[in-house]
């Protein structure tokens, strides 16, 4: 179930000290930019002190290069990896269902407008 419905791994990035600021835009560009890994996306559990990204299982072979680049370019950040849990797989399923319901509602709301054209 984790492999089919989970997203793989969670890449966690946090500050070494409280005074450091996370370079969020630079990290987003590297992690979400498909240079090292494909199909990564921001995870919902982010705050001012920690960034999180979901990484598909299929990208395991590319993680070493990404982690090496992050540690070299950002020595002031701590990088950690977590494997998807059953809980994260369930949350991914629920999130996907909500997105489908939202898209269906948008279709229903815009259908009368399209019919008027």
N, C-alpha and C positions, 0 to 999 in steps of 0.2 A: 504494500500500500504506500509506503513512504516513497519508493522509487517511482510509482505510477502517478501519485497525486501530490507528493511533496515537491519541493523545489530544489532539493539537494542540500546545499550547505548554506549556513549563514556566516557571512564575513563580518566580523565586528571590529570596529576601529574606535579607539578611545585615546584621550590625551594622557601623556606621561605625567604631567602636573596640572594642577587646577589653573595655573596662570597661563598655560599654553592655550592657544585657540586652534581648533580643528580647521584645516584648510578645505572646507567642504566642497567648494566649487572645483578645486583642483582634483580632489579625490573622486568626485562624481565623474569628472571628465575622463579620468583614467579607468575607473572601474566600470562605468556604464558605457564607455566609448567603443567597446568591441575591439580594442587593440590587443588585449591579452586574453580576455574571456568573452564569450558571446552570451547574450540573453540574461545578463545580470540585471537586477532591478532593486530599487530601494525597498528595504523591509519596513514594516510599520513601526517597529520598536526603536525609533530614533529620538534623541533629545539633544540638548546643547553639549552634552559631555560624551555622547556615544553615537556613532553612525553604524547602520547595519544594512547589509545588502544580501539578497538571496542569489545564490549561484547554482545553476543546474548541475546535477551529478555528472553529466556528460563533459563538463569542463575540468574535471579532476586533473587531467594531464597538463592543463595550462596554468594551474594555480601556482606552481613553483616559480614561474617567471614573474607572475603578478606580485607575489609576496616578496620576491627579491627586489623588484623595482620599488615597491612601496617602502620597504625598510631602508633602501638606499636613498630615495628621494625625500622621505619624511621620517627622519630619525627621532622626532619628538612624538611619534604616535605608537601606540601598542596595537598589534594586529592579532586577532584570534579567530579561530574557525570552530563552528559547531555543526554537527551533522543534523539533518532534519529529524525531528521527532514525530511520533504519531500525532501529537497535538498540532504541530505545524502543518502536517498533511491535512488534518481536518479543517484547520483555519483556511488553508489554501482552497479547499473544496467549497467552503462557505463563501469565501471572498469571490470565487468564480461565479457561484450561483447568484450572488447579489449583483455582480456586474451584468450578468445576463438579464436579470429582472429589470435593472435600470435601463438597459438598452431597449428592452421590450416596451417599457413605459415611454421612453423618448419616441419610439416608432409610433406608438398610439397617439401621442400628443401632436406629432408633426403630420400624421396622415391626413387630417382634415385640411391642413394648410396646403399640402401638395395637391389634394383633390380640387381645391379652389382655383388652381392655376390653369 
